[in-house]
Amino acid sequence: MAKNNKENIKIQSQYGNESITSLKGADRVRLRPAVIFGSDGIEGCKHSVFEILSNSIDEAREGFGNLIKIAYYKDKSILIEDRGRGIPVDFNQKENKYNWELLFCELYAGGKYLNNSGENYEFSLGLNGLGLCSTQYSSEYMDVEIIRDGYKYNLHFEKGENVGGLKKEKTTEKTTGSKIHWRPDREVFTDIDIDTEYFKQILKRQCVVNAGLSFELYIEEEDKTYTFCYKEGIKDYIKELSQDKNLTEPVYYKAEMKGKDREDKEEYKLKFELSFCFNNEINIIEYYHNSSFLEYGGSPDKAVKSAFVYAIDKYIKTNNLYKKDEKKITYSDIEDSLIIIINSFSTQTSYENQTKKAITNKFIQDAMTDFLKENLEVYFIENKLDADKIANQVLINKRSRETAEKTRINIKKKLTGNIDMTNRVEKFVNCRSKDASKREIYIVEGDSALGACMQGRDAEFQGIMPVRGKILNCLKANYDKIFNSDIITDLIKVLGCGVELKTKHNKDLNSFDINNLRWDKIIICTDADVDGFQIRTLILTMLYRLVPTLIEEKKVFIAESPLYEITSGKKTYFAYSEKEKQDIISKLDNYHIQRSKGLGENEPEMMWQTTMNPKTRKLVQVLPEDVEKTKDMFEMLLGDNLKARKKYIEKNGYKYIELADL
């Protein structure tokens, strides 16, 4: 008992007043980068770049400089240069400190806290006074060159610490601006290898929301310079996105107003521009606030959802376009055909966090909602033809979604169940092995082939699934029709891995999991005649559309059936092509040749030797690199392009004349 008390006293004494410590200086960022940047990985590293870029953008938006240069070097360092007023780094009488110390070495120090007063940076990306300092703290090194007030200023930092102080010299250069060159520190971030697409994407987005601002991006690894600029901002961007396939022409609005998030809060300014159109093929929804891309939207997204559902539902009801007892539209029905870009600015902004991926301002949400409701109502009155197009397309989307939901429920019922109970799938013949890495499933043509394969197979690892009649052309049919086919649903059950469906309304149907595949090889085995080739093509089409990963993972094979049976004395030879036939008979004196029979007429021994024995059979693997060619061929031969099909037959039909005689 005494021993335990001593141990308890020892443990407690380890946590006392001296146990409490605080992070100081650069360690506040270097040891906890995720607090500032949202991550200590590549996403956090990217965000540190945006912090520097945003300062240059703020300067340009205030009217100082219309070109920003970015360079990304092979050593993963970054340079950002602007033509703004230049960062103030000289002595600050008010703070009794140098500004470079405040801006580069103190968190929560900056010149953007009074933006609601109209003093500086009225609509600013940077608000918190964190970006410049935190990026400096998280750098292996940072070199700064600033030109302003007739002087050139230089600073050098290493791992969050200044080396050498501020260097200041007179300059005759007329252009002012700031140049910052730094390398993110691998001791801070787990990964600093930023992909070049990040720079291209982020600069393109900044052009969208800063009309007329140009960016030059130099990538050393490519030794190439990219230029980004949209002179008309979101107007140019939405035209580019819609690719001239619009259901309606783009509409553009802009507005300015003042308001409060709460009665006891300070009033602030809001201005925004938006452009939207409806498109049958493309749907893109993007929100920007103070130039920052809002990945999750927040207030603008809630406004769009509320206003568009309200306005379009009201129009549908007023014009009696709903069917009797039909349910109301939802936002997803609108979203499927909507392209909308909103670019907003406010003098006060509430971001969800430092990464600025969503805003939460109530006034912004309410103001945008009211503005959109009012203007959409006017738009529908003034543009009756477009309003009808929009309403009808939204109803098509809605009914398609509802049909897809019914299909999902139907498929779920059909594809669930334990297929090891052979009576669940008609005429399916299982094998004894439970080891999926050894099991093979033969998909065969008809009952007669089923009988021959059953007698010729190795029942330990070879299962058989007969296809009864012509399988549905899955390239042309909709999912509802596809899954009403017992042949197809039976095949999917037997495979066991679910299906992969790639449409907007069938996301929930993607039940595919290759780990649930019950077979190592899926072998298509049909007769070597026209009907057999057609059935083989239709089975491949089904696999291509419903389970394409099985082709990519090289699980699908075609069993080659011999074309000729050649006997010479007591020996029998099998030829799988004309060339093989000629090679065989060239070595024989007396022989007899006959066309091979259909699979159903073969003796079990012949089936085993020619088609099922792993040591003697010939399998053709369906390779992933053939998928695109196969897709094009399927669509040409089985799709709706009759003109292309006719042209192909005229050009290549002669190649298949002999095949038609088999």
VOGU-3710 file (C-alpha; in Angstrom, 3 decimals, decimal comma):
1> maknnkenik> 0,000/0,000/0,000  2,786/2,464/0,955  4,624/1,641/-2,252  1,559/2,546/-4,350  1,202/5,921/-2,553  4,825/6,792/-3,338  4,256/5,939/-7,027  1,141/8,128/-7,170  2,988/11,079/-5,588  5,806/10,684/-8,128
11> iqsqygnesi> 3,404/10,630/-11,087  1,496/13,686/-9,853  4,678/15,690/-9,262  5,610/15,327/-12,952  2,725/17,651/-13,934  2,990/20,973/-12,114  3,257/24,701/-12,695  6,514/24,319/-14,581  4,858/21,864/-16,991  3,030/24,690/-18,788
21> tslkgadrvr> 4,970/26,253/-21,685  4,091/28,470/-24,639  5,354/28,402/-28,217  7,236/31,548/-29,142  8,348/33,213/-32,357  8,601/30,987/-35,427  7,784/27,842/-33,437  4,147/28,977/-33,280  3,921/28,124/-36,976  6,803/25,715/-37,557
31> lrpavifgsd> 5,632/23,236/-34,909  1,892/23,613/-35,640  1,508/24,575/-39,349  -1,919/22,946/-39,644  -3,404/25,534/-37,256  -2,604/28,311/-39,760  -2,605/26,524/-43,113  -5,191/23,807/-42,467  -2,656/21,006/-43,038  1,010/20,156/-42,536
41> giegckhsvf> 1,015/18,362/-45,913  0,919/19,517/-49,525  -2,423/21,320/-49,110  -0,966/23,461/-46,328  2,101/24,162/-48,436  -0,111/25,301/-51,320  -2,052/27,569/-49,021  1,174/29,244/-47,852  1,827/30,175/-51,506  -1,634/31,659/-51,835
51> eilsnsidea> -1,039/33,822/-48,767  1,809/35,642/-50,562  -0,044/35,756/-53,880  -3,142/37,242/-52,238  -1,170/40,237/-50,954  -0,080/41,070/-54,512  -3,641/40,625/-55,761  -4,950/42,987/-53,081  -2,502/45,642/-54,284  -3,579/45,209/-57,917
61> regfgnliki> -7,252/45,417/-56,997  -6,588/48,685/-55,192  -5,333/49,989/-58,554  -1,584/49,534/-58,098  -0,142/47,343/-60,857  -1,893/45,141/-63,392  0,743/42,418/-63,764  1,902/39,794/-61,266  4,792/37,449/-62,088  5,187/33,995/-60,547
71> ayykdksili> 8,107/31,619/-61,012  8,248/27,991/-59,847  11,767/26,586/-59,811  13,135/23,058/-59,982  14,292/23,248/-56,364  10,603/23,837/-55,368  11,205/27,472/-54,462  8,681/30,126/-55,520  9,040/33,754/-56,553  6,147/36,229/-56,619
81> edrgrgipvd> 6,680/39,742/-57,964  4,134/42,547/-58,210  4,066/46,168/-59,313  2,207/47,462/-56,300  3,217/50,222/-53,913  5,772/47,990/-52,180  5,380/46,578/-48,674  6,098/49,271/-46,022  9,127/47,940/-44,112  10,761/51,082/-42,674
91> fnqkenkynw> 10,464/52,428/-39,127  6,929/52,815/-37,710  6,784/55,707/-35,206  3,332/54,691/-33,975  4,385/51,135/-33,093  7,987/52,151/-32,276  9,195/49,240/-34,394  10,256/48,538/-37,927  7,336/47,483/-40,111  9,314/44,530/-41,455
101> ellfcelyag> 9,422/43,149/-37,912  5,669/43,608/-37,545  4,760/42,150/-40,943  7,298/39,342/-41,306  7,835/38,351/-37,670  4,601/39,031/-35,769  1,331/37,203/-36,199  -1,764/39,368/-36,334  0,045/42,434/-37,666  -1,043/44,042/-40,938
111> gkylnnsgen> -2,586/46,953/-42,773  -6,028/45,465/-43,481  -7,827/45,654/-40,161  -9,584/48,973/-40,946  -10,889/47,975/-44,378  -14,493/48,842/-43,429  -13,473/52,470/-42,865  -12,458/52,912/-46,498  -8,868/53,650/-45,453  -6,910/50,816/-47,133
121> yefslglngl> -7,771/47,539/-48,876  -11,553/48,016/-48,819  -12,178/44,582/-50,365  -9,266/42,447/-49,266  -8,267/38,794/-49,509  -6,055/39,102/-46,451  -7,757/40,110/-43,223  -6,103/38,385/-40,319  -2,491/39,619/-40,488  -1,249/36,029/-40,571
131> glcstqysse> -0,252/35,171/-44,142  3,040/36,989/-44,697  4,466/36,170/-41,280  3,288/32,554/-41,210  4,709/31,858/-44,678  8,024/33,410/-43,651  8,054/31,320/-40,472  7,388/28,125/-42,456  10,140/28,757/-45,020  13,596/27,248/-45,288
141> ymdveiirdg> 14,654/30,693/-46,492  12,940/33,842/-47,744  14,495/36,730/-49,701  12,560/39,968/-49,973  13,191/42,904/-52,302  10,972/45,984/-52,077  11,099/49,205/-54,065  9,195/52,227/-52,745  9,737/55,855/-51,782  12,906/56,004/-53,914
151> ykynlhfekg> 14,613/53,202/-51,959  15,372/49,521/-52,472  14,936/47,398/-49,341  16,289/43,871/-48,874  15,596/41,278/-46,179  16,821/37,713/-45,727  15,269/35,082/-43,432  16,319/31,527/-42,571  13,943/29,100/-40,846  11,853/31,927/-39,417
161> envgglkkek> 14,743/34,090/-38,236  16,002/37,300/-39,809  19,650/37,319/-40,861  21,411/40,650/-41,380  18,579/43,046/-40,621  17,109/45,513/-43,119  19,316/46,678/-46,002  18,258/50,019/-47,489  19,737/51,887/-50,435  18,726/54,694/-52,797
171> ttekttgski> 17,435/53,634/-56,214  16,597/55,367/-59,464  14,087/52,709/-60,467  10,712/54,232/-61,278  8,601/51,097/-60,847  7,557/50,240/-57,298  6,656/46,769/-56,060  7,542/43,730/-53,972  9,487/40,609/-54,874  9,472/37,600/-52,522
181> hwrpdrevft> 11,489/34,436/-53,200  11,262/31,550/-50,759  11,290/27,793/-50,396  8,774/26,039/-48,139  10,607/24,083/-45,445  10,443/20,272/-45,446  10,915/20,432/-41,685  7,533/22,187/-41,492  5,560/20,552/-44,313  5,642/16,825/-45,009
191> dididteyfk> 5,572/17,571/-48,748  6,612/20,702/-50,696  6,425/19,235/-54,221  3,530/21,367/-55,486  2,142/20,158/-58,804  2,335/22,745/-61,588  -1,398/22,379/-62,272  -2,078/24,038/-58,914  -0,395/27,238/-60,083  -2,205/27,186/-63,421
201> qilkrqcvvn> -5,574/26,562/-61,812  -5,261/29,187/-59,111  -4,001/31,883/-61,500  -6,793/31,173/-63,958  -9,323/31,555/-61,151  -7,786/34,851/-60,071  -8,098/36,156/-63,648  -11,765/35,237/-63,607  -12,526/37,414/-60,580  -10,055/40,219/-61,267
211> aglsfelyie> -10,999/41,377/-64,745  -8,040/42,775/-66,673  -5,385/41,604/-64,177  -2,594/39,636/-65,911  -0,442/36,857/-64,484  2,773/35,471/-65,953  3,765/32,024/-64,701  7,254/30,681/-65,442  7,844/26,982/-64,746  11,565/26,226/-64,804
221> eedktytfcy> 11,107/22,466/-65,214  9,236/23,079/-68,476  11,221/26,213/-69,363  7,886/27,697/-70,346  5,920/30,854/-69,505  2,118/30,884/-69,282  -0,007/34,045/-69,423  -3,452/34,326/-67,834  -5,946/37,155/-68,306  -9,717/37,554/-68,743
231> kegikdyike> -10,384/41,114/-69,874  -14,102/40,803/-69,100  -13,688/38,549/-66,061  -16,627/36,240/-65,388  -18,349/37,250/-68,648  -15,473/35,778/-70,671  -15,164/32,813/-68,320  -18,783/31,685/-68,542  -18,640/31,816/-72,346  -15,571/29,581/-72,224
241> lsqdknltep> -17,212/27,120/-69,807  -20,439/26,747/-71,767  -18,621/25,800/-74,992  -21,465/27,272/-77,091  -23,769/24,433/-76,017  -26,122/26,533/-73,928  -29,798/25,962/-73,451  -30,012/29,688/-72,638  -27,679/32,631/-73,220  -25,601/33,846/-70,237
251> vyykaemkgk> -27,259/36,426/-67,981  -25,137/38,974/-66,101  -26,056/40,964/-62,972  -24,149/43,161/-60,556  -25,156/44,952/-57,363  -23,815/46,992/-54,440  -25,435/47,377/-51,012  -24,828/47,801/-47,298  -26,084/45,770/-44,369  -25,436/44,032/-41,054
261> dredkeeykl> -25,088/40,405/-39,981  -26,942/41,294/-36,788  -28,674/44,418/-35,509  -25,977/45,146/-32,942  -23,163/44,610/-35,465  -21,392/47,182/-37,632  -22,741/47,891/-41,119  -20,487/46,916/-44,003  -20,367/47,104/-47,799  -21,123/44,274/-50,196
271> kfelsfcfnn> -20,746/44,221/-53,946  -21,112/41,253/-56,247  -21,437/40,226/-59,859  -22,883/36,997/-61,144  -23,468/35,299/-64,448  -25,476/32,175/-65,153  -26,882/30,099/-67,989  -28,442/26,667/-68,408  -26,664/23,941/-70,325  -27,710/20,380/-71,221
281> einiieyyhn> -24,214/18,885/-71,002  -22,224/20,945/-68,490  -22,903/22,003/-64,918  -20,380/24,197/-63,093  -20,984/26,207/-59,926  -18,194/28,385/-58,578  -18,147/31,034/-55,858  -15,438/33,595/-55,167  -15,232/36,094/-52,332  -12,626/38,864/-52,189
291> ssfleyggsp> -10,867/36,860/-54,937  -10,666/33,674/-52,857  -12,221/30,562/-54,415  -14,875/29,258/-52,023  -14,640/25,505/-52,444  -17,557/24,920/-50,063  -19,439/28,145/-50,813  -21,237/28,911/-47,596  -23,448/32,035/-47,778  -23,511/32,412/-51,630
301> dkavksafvy> -24,277/28,713/-52,078  -27,203/28,859/-49,656  -28,525/31,937/-51,485  -28,357/30,251/-54,899  -30,080/27,100/-53,660  -32,890/29,011/-51,993  -33,506/31,546/-54,786  -33,346/29,204/-57,785  -35,630/26,580/-56,222  -38,096/29,283/-55,190
311> aidkyiktnn> -38,161/31,043/-58,583  -38,266/27,960/-60,830  -40,804/26,115/-58,655  -43,012/29,221/-58,704  -42,784/29,401/-62,511  -43,619/25,691/-62,917  -46,644/26,012/-60,638  -47,882/29,236/-62,295  -47,687/27,592/-65,733  -49,207/24,254/-64,599
321> lykkdekkit> -46,190/22,237/-65,714  -46,253/19,775/-62,802  -48,156/16,532/-63,371  -50,983/15,715/-60,999  -49,620/14,880/-57,519  -46,040/15,323/-58,755  -43,444/16,194/-56,107  -41,736/19,593/-56,048  -38,352/20,076/-57,723  -35,176/20,039/-55,634
331> ysdiedslii> -31,954/21,992/-56,079  -30,151/18,937/-57,489  -32,595/18,998/-60,432  -31,552/22,594/-61,184  -27,865/22,048/-60,444  -27,623/19,325/-63,118  -27,984/21,943/-65,879  -26,772/25,137/-64,212  -23,583/27,075/-64,868  -23,223/29,949/-62,416
341> iinsfstqts> -20,279/32,063/-61,300  -20,614/34,494/-58,379  -17,835/36,944/-57,638  -18,442/38,908/-54,416  -16,528/41,383/-52,258  -17,265/42,713/-48,775  -15,524/45,036/-46,344  -16,200/42,540/-43,547  -15,970/38,816/-44,076  -16,534/35,874/-41,770
351> yenqtkkait> -14,580/32,884/-43,089  -15,054/29,431/-41,615  -11,289/29,329/-41,001  -7,943/30,684/-42,276  -8,137/28,518/-45,434  -11,065/30,689/-46,641  -13,044/27,888/-48,334  -16,465/29,107/-47,142  -17,980/32,315/-45,759  -20,742/32,542/-43,163
361> nkfiqdamtd> -22,006/36,155/-43,370  -25,782/36,217/-42,815  -26,237/39,586/-44,520  -24,459/38,341/-47,653  -26,697/35,262/-47,767  -29,917/37,236/-47,267  -28,943/40,019/-49,684  -28,015/37,600/-52,475  -31,156/35,510/-51,902  -33,487/38,523/-52,156
371> flkenlevyf> -31,609/39,918/-55,161  -31,730/36,603/-57,046  -35,401/35,908/-56,294  -36,421/39,342/-57,544  -34,250/39,296/-60,673  -35,063/35,692/-61,621  -38,772/36,503/-61,453  -38,274/39,483/-63,791  -36,013/37,409/-66,077  -38,676/34,685/-66,446
381> ienkldadki> -41,338/37,270/-67,319  -39,145/39,052/-69,878  -37,696/35,852/-71,422  -40,656/33,465/-71,727  -38,976/31,154/-74,253  -35,873/30,734/-72,074  -38,022/30,326/-68,956  -39,933/27,475/-70,628  -36,670/25,815/-71,687  -35,309/26,048/-68,135
391> anqvlinkrs> -38,519/24,766/-66,499  -38,828/21,837/-68,925  -35,155/20,875/-68,535  -35,390/20,991/-64,742  -38,491/18,765/-64,888  -36,635/16,331/-67,180  -33,772/16,243/-64,647  -36,233/15,707/-61,795  -38,073/12,841/-63,483  -34,780/11,262/-64,529
401> retaektrin> -33,600/11,420/-60,903  -36,820/9,818/-59,684  -36,585/7,078/-62,315  -32,978/6,458/-61,296  -34,048/6,095/-57,672  -36,639/3,492/-58,647  -33,996/1,726/-60,719  -31,601/1,798/-57,756  -34,154/0,118/-55,511  -34,956/-2,431/-58,230
411> ikkkltgnid> -31,281/-3,240/-58,846  -30,534/-3,529/-55,154  -33,272/-6,128/-54,827  -32,092/-8,044/-57,875  -28,372/-8,027/-57,141  -28,508/-8,966/-53,475  -28,636/-12,524/-52,251  -26,274/-15,424/-51,775  -25,402/-16,739/-55,227  -23,707/-19,796/-53,726
421> mtnrvekfvn> -27,233/-21,164/-53,581  -27,265/-22,304/-57,205  -31,037/-22,134/-57,510  -30,771/-18,334/-57,184  -29,368/-18,172/-60,755  -30,950/-20,482/-63,278  -28,584/-23,140/-64,711  -25,486/-21,573/-63,149  -22,977/-24,332/-62,330  -20,574/-23,528/-59,489
431> crskdaskre> -17,186/-25,071/-58,772  -15,972/-26,634/-55,531  -13,066/-24,291/-54,714  -13,749/-21,264/-52,502  -10,381/-19,680/-53,400  -11,190/-16,724/-55,686  -7,583/-16,608/-56,927  -8,039/-20,030/-58,572  -11,673/-19,938/-59,700  -12,651/-19,469/-63,364
441> iyivegdsal> -16,097/-18,720/-64,747  -16,916/-19,736/-68,329  -19,716/-17,695/-69,898  -21,022/-20,017/-72,597  -23,577/-19,871/-75,376  -26,766/-21,855/-74,734  -27,749/-25,090/-73,017  -25,908/-27,421/-75,400  -22,593/-25,667/-74,739  -23,426/-25,799/-71,027
451> gacmqgrdae> -23,711/-29,602/-71,202  -20,461/-30,035/-73,135  -18,520/-27,673/-70,846  -19,932/-29,330/-67,721  -18,608/-32,705/-68,866  -15,291/-31,326/-70,128  -14,409/-28,975/-67,246  -12,437/-29,422/-64,049  -15,210/-29,067/-61,457  -12,666/-28,127/-58,782
461> fqgimpvrgk> -12,051/-24,599/-60,101  -14,200/-24,053/-63,227  -17,766/-22,736/-63,022  -20,135/-22,282/-65,956  -22,771/-19,652/-66,690  -24,904/-20,175/-69,812  -26,311/-17,237/-71,775  -29,803/-18,028/-73,012  -30,488/-16,343/-76,347  -29,215/-12,953/-77,499
471> ilnclkanyd> -28,063/-10,681/-74,696  -29,327/-7,067/-74,618  -27,175/-4,424/-76,340  -26,020/-2,536/-73,235  -24,504/0,289/-75,243  -27,887/1,559/-76,446  -30,215/0,592/-73,598  -30,925/2,701/-70,510  -30,147/1,325/-67,063  -33,776/0,575/-66,292
481> kifnsdiitd> -34,017/-1,694/-69,337  -30,588/-3,228/-68,706  -31,470/-4,340/-65,190  -34,834/-5,696/-66,271  -32,868/-8,295/-68,237  -32,610/-11,533/-66,235  -29,563/-12,617/-68,254  -27,627/-9,497/-67,255  -28,664/-9,446/-63,602  -27,828/-13,149/-63,341
491> likvlgcgve> -24,368/-12,549/-64,791  -23,735/-9,664/-62,373  -24,870/-11,837/-59,458  -22,505/-14,598/-60,496  -19,551/-12,200/-60,801  -20,331/-10,901/-57,297  -18,501/-7,543/-57,546  -21,446/-5,197/-58,146  -21,697/-2,601/-60,923  -20,079/0,709/-61,910
501> lktkhnkdln> -22,554/3,262/-63,223  -21,399/6,672/-64,413  -24,370/9,013/-64,622  -25,395/11,956/-62,470  -28,508/10,291/-61,146  -27,066/6,830/-60,546  -24,213/7,614/-58,165  -25,798/5,464/-55,470  -25,784/2,477/-57,818  -22,002/2,284/-57,811
511> sfdinnlrwd> -21,801/-0,829/-55,670  -18,646/-2,085/-57,385  -15,941/-3,624/-55,228  -13,327/-5,735/-56,976  -12,522/-7,440/-53,676  -15,917/-9,127/-53,918  -15,156/-10,608/-57,356  -15,582/-14,374/-57,019  -13,373/-15,344/-59,955  -9,782/-14,940/-61,082
521> kiiictdadv> -10,680/-15,297/-64,749  -13,881/-14,448/-66,622  -13,766/-16,434/-69,860  -16,191/-15,793/-72,719  -16,663/-18,996/-74,681  -18,831/-18,901/-77,817  -19,020/-20,704/-81,159  -16,673/-19,596/-83,951  -19,513/-18,427/-86,197  -21,374/-15,166/-86,831
531> dgfqirtlil> -23,884/-15,754/-84,017  -21,082/-16,670/-81,634  -19,097/-13,540/-82,468  -22,189/-11,387/-81,999  -22,931/-12,901/-78,597  -19,281/-12,480/-77,588  -19,397/-8,801/-78,623  -22,602/-8,206/-76,666  -21,142/-9,834/-73,535  -18,003/-7,694/-73,857
541> tmlyrlvptl> -20,215/-4,636/-74,312  -22,049/-5,479/-71,097  -18,786/-5,893/-69,172  -17,394/-2,690/-70,683  -20,410/-0,641/-69,625  -21,208/-2,184/-66,230  -17,850/-3,424/-64,878  -15,039/-1,762/-66,918  -12,531/-2,191/-64,080  -12,533/-5,946/-64,720
551> ieekkvfiae> -11,103/-5,223/-68,178  -8,596/-2,729/-66,754  -7,515/-5,316/-64,161  -7,034/-7,915/-66,942  -9,647/-10,316/-65,621  -11,540/-10,820/-68,924  -10,551/-13,434/-71,516  -11,911/-14,940/-74,723  -11,595/-18,688/-75,208  -10,563/-19,428/-78,774
561> splyeitsgk> -12,403/-22,352/-80,363  -10,592/-24,310/-83,081  -11,762/-23,662/-86,647  -10,562/-27,008/-88,022  -10,165/-30,576/-86,796  -7,426/-32,400/-88,705  -6,991/-36,173/-88,384  -4,025/-38,158/-89,628  -4,010/-41,805/-88,696  -4,743/-42,005/-84,981
571> ktyfayseke> -3,693/-38,425/-84,283  -5,954/-35,376/-84,162  -4,770/-31,803/-84,606  -6,672/-28,574/-84,024  -6,142/-25,386/-86,020  -7,327/-22,058/-84,655  -6,622/-20,110/-87,856  -6,010/-20,580/-91,585  -2,271/-20,183/-91,022  -2,234/-22,881/-88,348
581> kqdiiskldn> -4,163/-25,205/-90,667  -1,587/-24,707/-93,436  1,314/-25,221/-91,024  -0,168/-28,514/-89,780  -1,081/-30,064/-93,153  2,307/-29,081/-94,621  3,851/-31,644/-92,255  1,356/-34,463/-92,966  0,991/-36,911/-95,863  -2,470/-38,337/-95,361
591> yhiqrskglg> -5,018/-36,277/-93,469  -8,677/-35,422/-93,233  -9,949/-31,864/-92,511  -13,326/-30,881/-91,215  -14,751/-27,672/-89,818  -15,018/-27,835/-86,052  -18,491/-28,391/-84,735  -20,306/-26,023/-82,408  -19,284/-26,206/-78,758  -22,425/-28,162/-77,883
601> enepemmwqt> -21,492/-30,969/-80,268  -17,949/-31,467/-78,980  -16,942/-34,527/-76,981  -15,934/-33,799/-73,357  -12,324/-34,823/-74,034  -12,110/-32,411/-76,964  -13,655/-29,597/-74,909  -11,093/-30,135/-72,168  -8,161/-30,299/-74,556  -9,056/-27,351/-76,836
611> tmnpktrklv> -10,952/-24,943/-74,623  -10,691/-25,673/-70,891  -7,342/-27,257/-70,038  -5,033/-24,414/-68,822  -2,071/-26,257/-70,353  -3,458/-26,642/-73,891  -6,257/-24,066/-74,370  -5,832/-20,709/-76,072  -7,106/-17,651/-74,227  -7,093/-14,118/-75,609
621> qvlpedvekt> -6,785/-11,548/-72,833  -8,867/-8,391/-73,256  -6,254/-5,713/-72,522  -6,979/-2,294/-71,001  -5,167/-0,493/-73,839  -7,773/-1,953/-76,186  -10,653/-0,472/-74,181  -10,774/2,872/-76,033  -10,543/1,143/-79,421  -13,163/-1,340/-78,279
631> kdmfemllgd> -15,399/1,513/-77,093  -15,164/3,269/-80,464  -15,836/0,010/-82,293  -18,795/-0,842/-80,034  -20,299/2,599/-80,534  -19,807/2,422/-84,287  -21,204/-1,111/-84,697  -23,840/-1,097/-81,952  -24,618/2,587/-81,370  -26,885/5,048/-83,176
641> nlkarkkyie> -24,448/6,320/-85,821  -25,914/4,487/-88,836  -23,911/6,543/-91,304  -20,572/5,549/-89,736  -21,651/1,896/-89,523  -22,625/1,833/-93,219  -19,327/3,444/-94,204  -17,365/0,885/-92,142  -19,208/-2,077/-93,713  -18,651/-0,720/-97,227
651> kngykyiela> -14,924/-0,407/-96,531  -14,288/-3,571/-94,472  -17,155/-5,936/-95,200  -15,121/-8,097/-97,579  -12,895/-9,184/-94,681  -15,825/-10,975/-93,048  -17,313/-12,798/-96,064  -15,477/-16,016/-95,202  -16,570/-15,705/-91,572  -20,207/-15,470/-92,665
661> dl> -19,890/-18,902/-94,298  -18,717/-20,631/-91,099
//
